[in-house]
Amino acid sequence: MDYKRFGNTIVARIDKGEEILEQMQQIAHGENIKLASVSGLGATNDLTVGVFLTQQKQYHTNHFIGDMEIVSLTGTISTMDGKYYPHLHLSAADAQGRVVGGHLNRAVISVTCEMVIQIIDGQADRCFDPETGINLFCFE
C-alpha cells in the first residue's frame, strides 16, 4: 500500500494480497482521520459482504471467491467511543457481469485498489441504536 495526501484528500493504492479495511485503518491512524468520505475501485478475488436483516437485527454474510472487478466502493470513516470506525459498501462484478455486493466485511485485492479518502473537518461519533440494532451517527 502506498498513499499521498493532498490537503484534505488522500489518494491511496492498495496492492495485490492486501486487505482493504486493514490498509484503510493504517491510513486513518497514520493521518489521525476522525471523519471522512471514502470511494474506490479495483479488483478482488476474495470478498465477504453482508446485508443487515432488519427483523433479526443482525448481519448475514456472503463470501465470494474468484476474479471480480470492484465497480463501486463507497462509505465513511468515523469514530465510535472515540475509536476508528469504518463503514463501507462494496459492489463487484464477475466475468459474466453479475454484480454482488453489500456491507464490506473483507476484501483481498487481486490486482490493485485505487481509493480516495476525502477528510472532513470535524467528528461524528456513532452510538448504538436499539430500535434499528445498528450504530448510527450521533451529533451533539
N, C-alpha and C positions, 0 to 999 in steps of 0.2 A: 504494500500500500504506500502511496505517496500522495501528498496534497500540498496545495499552496493557498494562502489566504490573501485576498484582495479586499481590504477594508472589512466590511461585514459579510463578505461572501467567501466561502471556501469551495474550491474545485478539487475533487479527490478522484484518485484512480485506485480501485481495489483490484488486486491481482488474482490470477488463477490459483485456486486452492484456498483462498481466504474466505472467511465468512463475513457477510455484510454487517450484521449487528455488532459483532466483535470489533471490526475495524472502525465502525461509526462511533462506538463507545470510546475507543482510543483517541479519536479526533476530538470528541466532545470534552473529554477530560483534559487533553493537552491544550485545548483552546478555551477552557472554562466556559463552555456553552451552557446556558440555562434555558434558553428558548430559541427555537429555530424551525424553519421550514425546510424539508428535505425533498429532493427529486432526483431521479436517476434512471438509467437504462443499462443494459449489458446482456450477459449470458450466464446461465446457471445450469448445473446438471444434478443438483441435489437440493430440493426445495420442500420446506414444510410451511404450510399456511393454514389458517384456521378461519372458522366462521363462528360468531357468537350466537348460541342458541338461546333466544330470549326467554323461552318458557323455563328452561333448566338453569338459566343464568350461568352458563359455562361455555367454554370454547370446545369445538370439535375440530380436530386437526386432520389434515390430509398431507400425505408425503408423496412426492413425485421424484422419480429418478429418470434421467435421460436429458438429451440436449434440448434446451429451451432458451428462447430469446426473452429477456426481460423487456416487456413492452411498456410497462409503467411501474415506477417505484415512487411512492409519494407518502409523506407523513410529516411528523413533528418530533422534535426533541423538546422535552420539558423536564420538570422535576416532580418528584413526589416525596414528601418529607425531606425536602432539600437535596435529594439524591437524583442522579441521572435517570431519566425515564423516556425511552424511545417508544413511538407509536407509528408503525409503518404498515402500509398495504402494498402488495406486490401482485402484478399480473404477468404471466409468462405464457408464451405460445410455443407449441411443439412443432415438429417438422411438417405436420399437416395443417398448421394454422389454428389448431384448437387451443383455446386460452383457458387457463386455470388461474385462480388467484384467491386472495383473502388477506387476513391479518398475518403479517410476516412473523414467523417464529424462528426460521433459519433458512439461509440460502448460501450455498457454497458456490463461488464463482468458477466458471469453467473456462472463460477466456479473459474477460475484463468487465468491470462495472465503472461507469462514469457517474459520479454523484456531485450534485451541487447542494451545498448547505447555506441557506440564507439566514444569518444570525439576526435575531430580533432583539432590540434593546428592551430589557425588562425581564420579568419572570412570571410564569404561570404555573403554580403548583397544581398537583392533582389530588383529589380526595375520593375515597370510595363512596359510591352512591348505592345504598342498599336497595333502592327501588329498581334500578336497572341492573345492578350487580357488576358494574364496571367502574373504573377510575376515570372521573370526569375532570375537566379543567375547573379550578376554583379560583375565583377572582375576589380579592379582598379590597 
